Amino acid sequence: MKLETERLILRDFVADDWQRVLEYQSDPLYLRYYEWTERTPEAAQEFVGWFLDHQQQEPRIKFQPTVVLKSSNQRSGTTASVWTKQMPSRQV
């Protein structure tokens, strides 16, 4: 999955994204909103692994792309969407 705007790219995670995830999840501004006080490489790899697992679901109902700044190719976070049978179909 890949969506683009003028400034951003929303795309599926790939396994190598864990290093950038570790960077932003180690930032004190990020950590203040979560129960953990630090992040490890293993935790970041597990975090990305959840999204890689979601990509393999059939039918796929969980979408959690990474947000990439086009100008720098820097991953700046993630967003989420869950589709259920109760939700009406939408075209994108």
TAPE-V130334 format. One record per residue. PHI is phi in degrees with one decimal (NA if undefined). PSI is psi in whole degrees, -180 to 180 (* if undefined). D_FIRST is the distance of its C-alpha to the first C-alpha in Angstrom with 1 decimal. Layout:
<<PHI	PSI	D_FIRST> <PHI	PSI	D_FIRST>>
This chain:
<<NA	136	0.0> <-151.2	127	3.8> <-124.9	140	6.9> <-127.7	143	10.3> <-119.6	-175	13.8> <-60.1	-37	17.1> <-110.6	-21	17.1> <-126.5	156	13.8> <-123.7	129	10.3> <-107.4	119	7.9> <-141.2	161	5.5> <-62.0	147	5.6> <-66.0	151	9.4> <-122.3	161	11.4> <-55.4	-37	15.0> <-69.5	-10	16.6> <-68.7	-13	15.3> <-59.6	-32	18.2> <-66.3	-42	20.7> <-69.4	-37	19.3> <-59.9	-44	18.8> <-60.0	-40	22.4> <-58.8	-55	23.5> <-75.0	-28	22.4> <-76.6	-12	23.3> <-91.9	-8	26.7> <-69.9	130	27.4> <-55.7	-32	30.2> <-65.5	-32	28.7> <-76.0	-48	25.7> <-61.8	-28	28.0> <-63.8	-16	30.3> <-98.2	2	28.0> <-126.8	161	27.6> <-74.2	-26	30.3> <-79.5	156	29.9> <-108.7	-10	31.9> <-155.0	162	30.2> <-123.7	148	27.2> <-115.4	162	27.5> <-55.7	-39	25.3> <-64.8	-40	25.3> <-65.9	-41	24.1> <-66.6	-40	21.2> <-65.4	-40	20.2> <-64.5	-42	20.5> <-57.0	-51	18.4> <-65.3	-36	15.5> <-59.6	-35	16.4> <-59.0	-43	15.9> <-71.6	-35	12.2> <-64.3	-38	12.0> <-64.4	-41	14.1> <-59.7	-35	12.0> <-65.4	-21	9.2> <-91.9	-7	12.1> <-65.5	144	13.5> <-130.9	116	14.5> <-73.9	154	14.0> <-80.0	125	11.2> <-121.4	-12	12.6> <-112.4	124	11.7> <-125.3	120	8.7> <-137.0	79	9.8> <-75.6	158	7.9> <-85.0	150	10.4> <-103.2	123	12.0> <-118.0	130	13.2> <-77.8	122	16.3> <-60.5	-41	16.2> <-61.9	-31	20.0> <-123.2	-5	20.2> <59.4	24	16.9> <-90.1	129	17.8> <-77.7	129	15.6> <-117.4	3	17.3> <155.6	-157	16.0> <-148.2	163	13.5> <-141.1	164	13.0> <-137.4	151	12.7> <-151.1	134	12.5> <-121.8	127	14.1> <-103.2	132	14.5> <-122.1	167	17.9> <-63.0	-26	20.0> <-75.3	-17	22.2> <-84.5	139	19.6> <-67.6	155	19.8> <-68.1	146	17.0> <-132.2	146	15.3> <-102.6	139	13.8> <-112.0	*	11.4>>
